C-alpha cells in the first residue's frame, strides 16, 4: 500500500484526489515541524510539499522508500535536487497553477510603484492630504522589459500590452518567433537594460542569474528605471539596488521576494523611500492554492498508480 506524506498545509481537494488510490495511507495534519517530518518520512513513498518543508540531504537520507516529491508550486529551492537525483527520487513541480495569481500580483506591484499607492495610503492614514509628493507616471507608452519569458512572463506581457505598453523580453531559451507571437520583441539583456522604463523579473534562480541585478547591471539601465521582482529575491544584490535607488539611478522598486525570508530588519531595502514590499504574496490567492494542490496531488496519483511522471525538474533521477 503506498504511503503519502503531506507535511505542509495544502488544500483539502488534494487529499480527496490522493484518496482515490486503492489502499493508500496518508500522513497529514497541519504544518509539520522538521522533527515530525523526519520521524514520518522513512515510511513515505511520496511527498507533497509547499515551500515550508526543506527537503535537504539529511531528510532524503532518512527517506528510505521515497520515490516521488511533488511541489505544490513552481520553485523547488527548498529541495536538494542533487541529493534527490543521487537517490533516484523524482521531483515534480506545478508550474501552471499559480501563473495568473503571480502575473496579476506583478502587475499590481507595477501599478502601485508607478502611482505611489502604498505611500499615499500611509500618508492619508497619518492624517495628511498631500498630493504633490505622490505624482506618478502612466504605464501607457512606457517600455516594459521582461526578464524570463516563461508562463508568468508571458502572462505579464499580455496585461502590459493591454495597457498599451511596449514589451521587450530577454530569455535565452525562447525564440524570437515565439516572443513575436505574443507581440513582444526578444532582445539582449544589455539592450533591455538600456531601453526599459520598467523591468520585471521572472527568471529561474541559477548560478548564472543569481544577483543578475547588481552594481554593474544597474549602471547600464536607463536612469529612472523601476524594478519589480515577484520571482526570487536572490536575483537581486539588495545593497546594490538600495544604493542605486538612493542615488536616483533607479526611481523605485516593488519587491515581493527577498534573498532571506523573512528579510532582516537590517535589509537596506526595507523602509527605503521609493521601495514597496509585500511578504511573498504573489501566489497567495485562494484560486492559486487550490490549483497547485490539485496539480500536485494528480502528479502523485499518476506516478504511484501508472509510473507516469510529468513536470520533472531533475530528469536524471528517472531510472
Secondary structure, DSSP 8 states (H G I E B T S, - for coil): --EEE--S---HHHHHHHTTSTT-EEE--S---HHHHHHHGGG-SEEEE-SSS-B-HHHHHH-TT--EEEESSS--TTB-HHHHHHTT-EEEE--STTHHHHHHHHHHHHHHHHHTHHHHHHHHHTT----GGG----STT-EEEEE--SHHHHHHHHHHHHTT-EEEEE-TTS-HHHHHHTT-EE--HHHHHHH-SEEEE-----TTTTT-BSHHHHHTS-TTEEEEE-S-GGGB-HHHHHHHHHHTSEEEEEES--SSSS--TT-TTTT-TTEEE-SS-TT-SHHHHHHHHHHHHHHHHHHHHH----SBS-GGG--
